[in-house]
Amino acid sequence: MNDRQTSRIRRRINFDLVFGLLLLSVSLFSALFASLIAPLGSDAMNLADRLKPPGVDGHLFGTDAIGRDILARIPHGGQISLTVGFVSVAVSLVVGVGIGLLAGFYRGVLDVVLMRIADVQLSFPFILLAITVIAVIGPGLWKLIFVMALTQWVQYARMVRGQVLSLREQDAVQATRALGASDARIVLRHMLPNLIGPVIVLATLNVANNILLESGLTFLGLGIDPLIPSWGGMLADGRNYMQTAWWVATFPGLAITVTVLGFNLLGDWLRDRLDPLDQGRGHES
């Protein structure tokens, strides 16, 4: 690879980081300070102001079919969508990493049983499993998070297991075991530090994916309660007004786009920095 190609890759990597953080800063700031941006809350309505276009009567993003301000609802909806993304990923990460460590480190019957469970889990499409579970337990915020965590721990478990199977055969790990170190010490000191990079990359990309999944399921009526503001619910509210009041669905859609793009750009940058295999492929090209 020549200097020009290297410089181009570095510029792309820096662009991914800076632009991704900029987009995420907008989304996270608006969600964290939603009460300051919209002090009247997300449900304040005025039927006299229904379906006002953007910029009319002080409504920068317009109003919806029952006179609620779109700009006020987007930050509050962001709180819900981001909560689903972060919490579902955190739960599936903890469960998946734990199972992957157990399966890869101890192997044997435990490994076989856990991986067969993972194979069964992978055989069910997410949408089918989500529809089935939510039809039984009903829609809701924490129920949706449970469904996402239930279906995504496998990704972390399989990735961590593969890494651990390789790490446990390294000389440093074998020497530590020969010196009488406990299993917990070997895992915490010699394995987990080598797993952090790939896990962070996968988690970052999964947050974006789960925000999209939440929006899609809520749009279909299978996610968040319609009384709770979320970006998917706002899209569902605006689908009947695309020709007469395009702003009702457009601005929530843009909020989803900005947030997901930010996480994807950040995930790409983290992959370039933290994934040694991907770095090797990039240098070879």
ZINOR-V159347 format. One record per run of one state. SS is the DSSP state (alpha for helix, beta for strand, coil for the rest). FROM is the first residue (numbers start at 1). LEN is the number of residues. If there is no record, write none. Layout:
# ZINOR-V159347
ss | from | len
SS | FROM | LEN
SS | FROM | LEN
This chain:
# ZINOR-V159347
ss | from | len
coil | 1 | 2
alpha | 3 | 30
coil | 33 | 1
alpha | 34 | 4
coil | 38 | 9
alpha | 47 | 3
coil | 50 | 6
beta | 56 | 1
coil | 57 | 2
beta | 59 | 1
coil | 60 | 3
beta | 63 | 1
coil | 64 | 5
beta | 69 | 1
alpha | 70 | 37
coil | 107 | 1
alpha | 108 | 15
coil | 123 | 3
alpha | 126 | 12
coil | 138 | 3
alpha | 141 | 27
coil | 168 | 3
alpha | 171 | 8
coil | 179 | 4
alpha | 183 | 37
coil | 220 | 11
alpha | 231 | 11
coil | 242 | 5
alpha | 247 | 28
coil | 275 | 1
alpha | 276 | 9
coil | 285 | 1
